[in-house]
Amino acid sequence: MRTGTTRSSARPIRRTTTLVAPSPEAATAVEDVSSTDRVVNHITAGVLAGRYVPGQRLVESDLTRGLRVSRGPVREAFRRLDALGILSRAMHRGACVRTLSRAEATDLMIAIEALDVLTSRLAATAVKNRTGGRLLGAFERDLRPYRDREYDLAAMPGQRQQFYDILIAMTGNSQLPSLFPTMRIHLLRLQTQSYRTTDARGTDVDDFAAVARAVLAGNPAAAEKASAAHDRHVLRVLLEMPDEAFPRIDD
């Protein structure tokens, strides 16, 4: 696999927040949600949708005006998301969407490998033992397009998350969903996507197919091996990226 890199951008995209005030109907729908939770949900949804990108500064006044909340809930939301590694805060300078250093990205991938291997093994074991009833059959149908390389993962980032959601659901393990650092993985992908080559993206499709094939065959050992191989491919690509992929953000 070639792991050369491209440099379509020397720095992460910096944007400012742009919000539309919620309609009365929307306000009614969320009236039972705390103001802080509303801000947290808005920011995390924005990150997942690509409206907020690594390095982007979040303007406190924009959020208070757009979400019709006071500064207190916004600041509490910033504190929560900082603790989760989604935002970075600086004294008197607000917050920005987190960027990871190369060392942090490496540590994240090492931690993810252990979770991915466990998830793939448990999913394959569920198929082997036919645990899960009708739901298992539905999950298997959802996984087959990955086995058959039907998705362009670079153009359909949501399909990446769905892949892991399917595997986690297949395991039947109640704790795995809360253990996966979903948002940090997404942020790392956003931060580095412009440095990934077409070959690296094609390898992702092949890797997902190998994991799906092993899981659907009910082969836990093969599923573990394929999952670990994918995470090591990703780590190798990250390590070969230029320093510009892991910029220092000056708050």
C-alpha positions in Angstrom: 0.0 0.0 0.0 1.3 3.4 -0.9 1.0 5.8 2.0 2.2 9.0 0.3 0.5 12.2 1.4 -0.9 15.3 -0.3 -0.9 18.8 1.0 -4.1 20.5 -0.1 -4.0 22.7 2.9 -1.2 23.8 5.2 -3.5 24.8 8.0 -6.9 23.6 9.2 -9.9 25.5 7.9 -10.8 28.3 10.3 -14.4 29.3 10.4 -16.6 31.3 12.7 -19.9 30.1 14.0 -23.1 30.9 12.0 -26.4 30.1 13.6 -30.0 30.4 12.8 -32.4 31.1 15.6 -34.6 28.1 16.4 -38.3 28.3 15.4 -41.0 28.4 18.1 -41.8 24.8 17.2 -38.2 23.7 17.6 -38.0 25.6 20.9 -41.1 23.7 22.1 -39.7 20.4 21.1 -36.6 20.9 23.2 -38.2 22.7 26.2 -37.5 19.7 28.5 -33.7 19.8 27.6 -31.5 21.9 29.7 -29.8 25.0 28.1 -26.4 23.4 28.6 -27.5 20.2 26.9 -28.9 22.2 24.0 -25.5 23.8 23.5 -23.6 20.5 23.8 -26.0 18.8 21.4 -25.7 21.7 18.9 -21.9 21.6 18.9 -21.6 17.8 18.7 -24.1 17.7 15.9 -22.2 20.4 14.1 -19.0 18.5 14.3 -20.5 15.3 13.0 -22.1 17.3 10.1 -18.8 19.0 9.3 -20.2 22.5 10.1 -17.5 22.8 12.8 -14.0 21.6 11.9 -10.8 21.1 13.8 -9.2 24.5 14.6 -12.4 26.5 14.3 -13.1 29.0 17.0 -16.5 29.0 18.6 -17.8 32.5 19.3 -19.6 32.6 22.6 -21.9 35.5 21.6 -22.9 33.7 18.4 -24.0 30.7 20.4 -25.9 32.7 23.0 -27.7 34.6 20.3 -28.4 31.8 17.9 -29.5 29.3 20.6 -31.2 31.9 22.8 -29.3 30.9 25.9 -27.3 32.9 28.4 -23.5 32.8 28.7 -23.5 30.4 31.6 -24.8 27.4 29.7 -22.5 28.1 26.8 -19.5 28.2 29.2 -20.6 25.0 30.9 -21.0 23.3 27.5 -17.5 24.4 26.7 -16.2 22.9 29.9 -18.0 19.6 29.3 -16.7 19.3 25.7 -13.2 20.2 26.7 -13.3 17.4 29.3 -14.4 15.0 26.5 -11.5 16.1 24.2 -13.8 17.7 21.6 -13.0 21.4 22.3 -9.9 23.2 23.6 -10.3 26.2 25.9 -7.9 29.0 26.7 -8.3 31.6 29.4 -10.2 34.7 28.1 -10.1 33.3 24.5 -13.2 31.1 24.4 -12.9 27.7 22.8 -12.1 26.0 19.5 -12.7 22.6 18.0 -9.9 20.3 19.1 -7.0 19.4 16.9 -4.8 16.4 17.8 -1.0 16.4 17.9 0.7 13.5 16.2 1.4 11.9 19.6 -2.3 12.2 20.6 -3.4 10.8 17.3 -1.0 7.8 17.7 -2.2 7.2 21.3 -5.8 7.3 20.1 -5.2 4.8 17.4 -3.5 2.4 19.8 -6.4 2.6 22.2 -8.9 2.2 19.3 -7.2 -1.0 18.1 -8.0 -2.8 21.3 -11.7 -1.8 21.2 -12.0 -2.6 17.5 -10.4 -6.1 17.9 -12.7 -6.8 20.8 -15.8 -5.6 18.9 -15.0 -7.6 15.8 -14.3 -10.8 17.8 -17.6 -10.5 19.7 -19.6 -9.7 16.6 -18.1 -12.8 14.8 -18.8 -14.9 17.9 -22.4 -13.8 17.9 -22.7 -14.9 14.3 -21.0 -18.2 15.0 -23.3 -18.9 17.9 -26.4 -17.4 16.3 -27.2 -15.2 19.3 -29.4 -12.2 18.7 -32.3 -13.7 17.0 -34.0 -11.7 14.2 -32.0 -8.6 15.0 -28.8 -10.5 14.1 -30.2 -11.3 10.7 -30.9 -7.6 10.1 -27.4 -6.6 11.2 -26.0 -9.2 8.8 -27.9 -7.7 5.9 -26.6 -4.3 6.8 -23.1 -5.5 6.9 -23.1 -7.3 3.5 -22.6 -4.1 1.5 -19.3 -3.5 3.3 -18.2 -7.0 2.5 -19.1 -6.5 -1.1 -17.3 -3.1 -1.3 -20.5 -1.2 -2.3 -19.7 2.0 -0.4 -17.3 4.8 -1.3 -16.2 5.5 2.3 -14.4 8.7 1.3 -17.5 10.2 -0.2 -19.9 8.7 2.4 -18.3 9.3 5.8 -21.5 8.4 7.5 -21.1 4.9 6.3 -17.9 4.6 8.3 -19.7 5.2 11.6 -22.5 3.0 10.5 -20.1 0.1 10.0 -18.9 0.3 13.7 -22.5 0.9 14.9 -23.5 -2.4 13.2 -20.6 -4.3 14.7 -21.2 -2.9 18.2 -24.9 -3.8 17.9 -24.1 -7.3 16.8 -22.0 -7.9 19.9 -25.0 -7.4 22.2 -22.6 -5.8 24.7 -24.3 -2.9 26.6 -21.1 -1.2 27.5 -19.3 -0.9 24.2 -21.2 2.1 22.8 -20.1 4.3 25.7 -16.5 3.2 25.4 -15.9 4.1 21.8 -14.4 7.6 21.4 -16.6 8.3 18.4 -16.3 12.1 18.4 -12.5 12.1 18.7 -12.2 9.6 15.9 -14.4 11.8 13.7 -12.3 14.9 14.6 -9.1 13.1 13.7 -10.6 12.1 10.3 -11.7 15.6 9.6 -8.3 17.0 10.6 -6.3 14.6 8.3 -8.6 13.8 5.4 -7.0 16.2 3.0 -3.6 14.4 3.5 -4.9 11.0 2.7 -4.2 9.6 -0.8 -6.6 7.8 -3.0 -4.7 4.6 -2.4 -5.1 5.0 1.4 -8.8 5.5 1.0 -9.1 2.4 -1.2 -7.3 0.4 1.4 -10.0 1.4 3.9 -12.6 -0.1 1.7 -10.6 -3.3 1.4 -10.0 -3.4 5.2 -13.7 -2.9 6.0 -14.5 -5.7 3.5 -12.1 -8.1 5.2 -13.6 -7.4 8.6 -17.1 -7.8 7.4 -16.3 -11.0 5.6 -14.8 -12.6 8.7 -17.6 -11.4 10.9 -20.3 -12.7 8.5 -18.4 -16.0 8.3 -18.6 -16.3 12.1 -14.8 -16.5 12.3 -13.6 -14.6 15.5 -9.9 -15.1 14.9 -10.1 -13.8 11.3 -12.2 -10.9 12.4 -9.6 -9.9 15.1 -6.8 -10.2 12.6 -8.6 -8.1 9.9 -9.6 -5.4 12.4 -6.1 -5.1 13.9 -4.6 -4.9 10.3 -6.9 -2.0 9.5 -6.0 0.0 12.5 -2.3 -0.5 11.9 -2.7 0.6 8.3 -4.4 3.8 9.5 -1.7 4.4 12.1 1.1 3.9 9.5 -0.6 6.5 7.3 -0.9 9.0 10.2 2.8 8.5 11.1 3.8 9.3 7.5 1.8 12.5 7.2 3.6 15.8 7.2 3.8 18.0 10.3 1.2 20.3 8.7 -1.5 17.7 9.3 -1.0 18.1 13.1 -0.8 21.9 13.5 -0.4 23.8 16.7 -3.4 26.0 17.1 -2.5 29.4 18.7 -5.5 30.5 20.7 
